[in-house]
Amino acid sequence: MLRRNLLKLLGNSAAGASLCAVPITLLAKARALDQAIGIPATDLVTDPLTETAKRFAASRKTHPFLAGFESVTPPGTGKASANIVGRWPSALRGTLFRNGPGLFDRGTQRYQHWFDGDGLMQAWTIDAGGVTHHSRFINTSKFARESRSNKFEIMAAGTTIPNARAISGPDDANTGNISVLHIGGKTYALWEAGSAYEIDRDTLETLDTKIWRDDLAGAAFSAHPVYEPDGSIWNVGLFDSKLLIYHVDKLGALKTVQLINLPRGGYMHSFTASESKLVFVLAPLMRVREAGSFFEQMGWKNELGSFMVVLDKADLSKPRFAEFESGAAYHYADAWDEADGTLALRACWYGPGSGFVSPFGQYVQGYTHLDTPLAQELVEIRLPANAKRAVLQRQGVAKVEFPIQTNLMQRSANIYLQGRATHPLGALSGILSLNKSAKPLGHFDFGNDFVLEEQLYVRAGGKRYALGTIFNAKKARTGLVLFNLDRLGDGPIAQAWLDRAMPLGFHGSFLPA
Amino acid sequence: MRNIYTLFAAATLAFAGVTNAATLTVNITQVTKAAGKMAVKLVSSSAAYDGEAEATAAQMVDVKSVEPISLSFPDLKPGTYSVMVMQDENGNGQLDSNILGIPKEGYGFSNNPRVMRRPNFDETKFEVKDADLAITIEIL
């Protein structure tokens, strides 16, 4: 009432005109306030994870290879018979369990990093009836919580989650998505920064987190345990600058635990062992900020270099440390003790900035090419007795990964890997073997339209095989392939193809029937 | 109808009644285990936060269900405070942690800081003024 009276008094004066102009400015301010309190406006920028989802959906329509990074609808896929090509050996009976990221989308949002997807356990069963496949998500505490809300709520490995909840430790962010372990009659989904999750071998349902001992609840347990010839395993957990060593016997009982304080932290995905030693190489990838995802918090401190931790299996309490040039390995081929006390190992090695922390991240985001294809190479790392520094020897073989471990704790006569010098997708489509001088022996390449995933060494009926999955990137189909390890050049001797694509995965383990 | 002077006088009297007597209500949510006791400590300094000076107040309540727990700290002077909560699930009087130092029992801090380490006083502090205040602490 007061305002109306005032306007009447002012009439058409200049003051009155300016007073009429004020409400328009106020309107603009009110609109800004609407936006600030969440009233949608078409000119608001959507959140980056929603942009990612839109971009992926658009690209997927015209790029079938992106099916390798699509989400599977929970709870997983039902039993399906695979279409057989060739002849599966009758002596080969069992189930290949494979783990990997299977869910990248919730609500309108999509993850931006390959490692973030929730773990999807796949099982390929080979028996007299053929090959069947099914899959099921690992029901981690994160997966259960985010399934209820259908929102990403928990900190991820590579994607910054807006308004992520506070968590008490890495195990709250466990996706259970990296690998599989069979021991003591049980099967576990493995992550690396938190607990193993026990799963039912037949239904793939999640049972519970594995607590090896009361004070180990929630502790890191890596995705790459190393087997001893007696069937026991060594494993490791890394948290800040603490290294936790586990020794579990073949019945699944914990034998030994050793906590090692390191001179500094770093990053490690797997480790290796010779007959007498456990060997860990930590890359100088460490927490430099507290905001963002796990990997976004980390930065390369190349000036520090990587370092090795060597433990005598007979006395885990006395670590030996050796400095090393900066770089990282995901996977090791073998490790061995030499007569003069030198420790040697072979790895697929990444220099700093070689795309190590975010392989295929751009595909997850719906881009159709990689700016920085992975650049890894086969190296031998040598640590002479009493040396304070290890030495790296390049083997002249580039773009190889997933070494197939055939010999435990010995130098393998031949070395087997997945590789391909150039591939339009920056992927691996071949399998190859190298002799002791790292020169080519056997080789088979599926060509540009395929991505060959991890192949595993399997013995059956006195023969040596490589068994693993393959993705047809042109037709968006996933299959299982089998090679005679000593005749790779013959190509796959048997194949089994699904009528659909499954997401590309990480690691697996074969459980003989 | 009250005239403006009556209103003003009433307001003055109202202000006069609200000195140094705010009540802080702490709502504890996300409890996942109905076990043991919830220990709640209210501190007003960094030294008290680090256990080097006395706390302002503390309370302990039985955790009989996973429903949110609400408790109050009355008669607080205006100032800067922090609240820490710990669920002693097994009744051993301490926050159990695993071999790597990561807590195994539930805990929480005011402001619910998103850090994967013990937050410091600055990250958990909040202001109490003349008016009653309610905060929510999520158990991790």
HADDOCK unambig.tbl for C-alpha pairs under 7 A between the chains (distance, minus, plus):
assign (segid A and resid 165 and name CA) (segid B and resid 114 and name CA) 6.94 0.50 0.50
assign (segid A and resid 166 and name CA) (segid B and resid 112 and name CA) 6.58 0.50 0.50
assign (segid A and resid 166 and name CA) (segid B and resid 113 and name CA) 6.46 0.50 0.50
assign (segid A and resid 166 and name CA) (segid B and resid 114 and name CA) 4.40 0.50 0.50
assign (segid A and resid 166 and name CA) (segid B and resid 115 and name CA) 6.90 0.50 0.50
assign (segid A and resid 167 and name CA) (segid B and resid 114 and name CA) 6.95 0.50 0.50
assign (segid A and resid 167 and name CA) (segid B and resid 116 and name CA) 6.78 0.50 0.50
assign (segid A and resid 167 and name CA) (segid B and resid 140 and name CA) 5.88 0.50 0.50
assign (segid A and resid 168 and name CA) (segid B and resid 116 and name CA) 6.11 0.50 0.50
assign (segid A and resid 168 and name CA) (segid B and resid 140 and name CA) 5.42 0.50 0.50
assign (segid A and resid 169 and name CA) (segid B and resid 102 and name CA) 6.23 0.50 0.50
assign (segid A and resid 169 and name CA) (segid B and resid 116 and name CA) 5.91 0.50 0.50
assign (segid A and resid 215 and name CA) (segid B and resid 98 and name CA) 4.51 0.50 0.50
assign (segid A and resid 215 and name CA) (segid B and resid 99 and name CA) 5.36 0.50 0.50
assign (segid A and resid 216 and name CA) (segid B and resid 98 and name CA) 5.52 0.50 0.50
assign (segid A and resid 216 and name CA) (segid B and resid 99 and name CA) 5.90 0.50 0.50
assign (segid A and resid 217 and name CA) (segid B and resid 98 and name CA) 6.12 0.50 0.50
assign (segid A and resid 219 and name CA) (segid B and resid 100 and name CA) 6.76 0.50 0.50
